[in-house]
Amino acid sequence: MKKLFTLALMLVFGWNVYAQQDVATLIKKDLRSEKEQLIREYMDLTPSQEAVFWPLYNDYQAELEGIMDERIGLLQKYADNYDSMSNDMARDITTRSLDLDTQLSKVRKKYYKRFNKVLPSTSASRFYQLDKMIRVLVETGAYSEIPLME
C-alpha cells in the first residue's frame, strides 16, 4: 500500500519525496512552467498588464509553494502510516489538512484583491478561475489514487 501512495505522489505532484533534491527541483520547475504556459494562453493580457501581473503572480506562487510542500508532506505521512494509522494520527492529519485549506483560502483571497487592484476585474476573476481549475484537477488526480482510511 505504501508503494501505491508513493507512486501516486510521484505521478500527481511530479516528484517523490525520496528523490534527490536536484531531481525534485527540476520536476517542480517543469510543472510550474506548464502552469504558467496555460495561464499565459488563457489570460490574454496586454503587455502593460503582463508587466504588473507576472511579478505579483510570482509572489503568489512563492507563498502557495510553502503550503503545497506542507500538503505533500502530509500526504507522505498518511502514506507512511496507512497500515498502522491510529486515531490520534488520523485526527492530526485531518486537522492539519483543514488548517492548510484555510491557509490556502486566505492566500487566494489576499492575492485576488491584489490582482483586482492592478487588472480589470474580469481578468483578475479569469485568473482566479484558471488557478482554481488547475488546482482542482491536480487534487482530483491525487485523491483519486489515495484510498480512504480504514
MOFEN-V880676 format. One record per residue. PHI is phi in radians with two decimals (999 if undefined). OMEGA is omega in whole degrees, 0 to 359 (NA if undefined). D_CENTER is the distance of its C-alpha to the mean C-alpha in Angstrom with 1 decimal. Layout:
PHI_OMEGA_D_CENTER, PHI_OMEGA_D_CENTER
This chain:
999_180_23.7, -1.06_179_21.9, -1.14_178_22.0, -1.10_179_20.4, -1.07_182_17.4, -1.08_178_17.1, -1.09_179_17.6, -1.07_178_14.9, -1.07_179_12.4, -1.10_184_13.9, -1.22_186_13.9, -1.41_184_10.5, -1.65_174_8.4, 1.39_177_11.4, -2.79_183_12.8, -1.89_182_14.9, -1.10_177_15.2, -1.56_183_18.9, -1.25_176_18.9, -1.11_186_20.5, -1.02_183_18.5, -1.16_177_19.6, -1.17_179_18.6, -1.06_180_15.0, -1.09_179_14.9, -1.10_181_16.3, -1.18_178_14.0, -1.06_179_10.8, -1.09_179_13.0, -1.12_178_14.0, -1.12_177_10.6, -1.06_180_10.1, -1.11_178_13.6, -1.12_178_13.3, -1.11_179_10.8, -1.07_178_13.3, -1.08_177_16.2, -1.07_181_15.1, -1.14_177_14.9, -1.01_183_18.2, -1.14_187_19.8, -1.69_182_19.1, -1.39_177_19.4, 0.95_182_23.0, -1.54_173_23.4, -1.31_177_26.8, -0.99_180_27.2, -1.21_177_27.7, -1.20_178_24.6, -1.04_182_22.6, -1.07_179_24.2, -1.70_183_22.7, -1.22_189_19.4, -1.14_175_18.0, -1.09_178_18.7, -1.18_177_17.0, -1.04_180_14.0, -1.09_176_13.9, -1.09_179_14.3, -1.04_180_11.5, -1.09_179_9.1, -1.09_180_10.9, -1.22_179_10.6, -1.19_185_6.8, -1.03_178_6.9, -1.08_179_9.2, -1.15_182_7.5, -1.19_176_4.7, -1.09_177_8.1, -1.12_180_9.9, -1.12_178_8.1, -1.12_177_8.9, -1.07_178_12.2, -1.17_176_12.9, -1.11_178_12.5, -1.17_177_14.8, -1.09_177_17.1, -1.05_180_17.4, -1.10_182_18.2, -1.13_186_20.7, -1.98_185_22.4, -0.97_184_22.4, -1.27_181_26.1, -2.26_184_27.2, -1.16_176_24.9, -1.63_177_27.0, -1.07_180_26.9, -1.10_180_26.0, -1.19_178_23.0, -1.05_179_21.8, -1.11_180_22.2, -1.10_181_20.5, -1.08_181_17.3, -1.17_179_17.3, -1.10_179_18.1, -1.12_178_15.4, -1.11_178_12.8, -1.12_177_14.4, -1.09_178_14.5, -1.15_176_10.7, -1.05_179_10.7, -1.13_178_13.4, -1.06_180_12.0, -1.06_179_9.0, -1.06_179_11.8, -1.11_180_14.0, -1.14_180_12.0, -1.10_178_11.5, -1.12_181_15.3, -1.03_183_16.4, -1.36_174_15.1, -1.05_178_16.3, -1.06_180_19.6, -1.19_177_19.6, -1.10_182_18.8, -1.16_178_21.5, -1.34_186_24.0, -1.90_180_23.8, -2.25_170_23.4, -1.03_182_25.2, -1.02_179_23.7, -1.13_179_23.3, -1.26_178_21.2, -1.09_180_19.0, -1.22_177_18.6, -1.10_177_18.0, -1.08_178_15.1, -0.98_179_13.7, -1.10_180_14.4, -1.05_181_12.9, -1.04_180_9.6, -1.17_179_9.7, -1.05_180_11.2, -1.11_180_8.7, -1.09_181_5.9, -1.13_178_9.0, -1.09_179_10.2, -1.13_181_7.5, -1.14_179_7.9, -1.07_177_11.5, -1.08_181_12.0, -1.15_186_10.8, -1.29_176_12.9, -1.25_180_15.7, -1.69_185_16.4, -1.87_181_16.5, -1.25_177_19.9, -1.18_176_20.7, -1.10_178_22.2, -1.66_NA_25.9
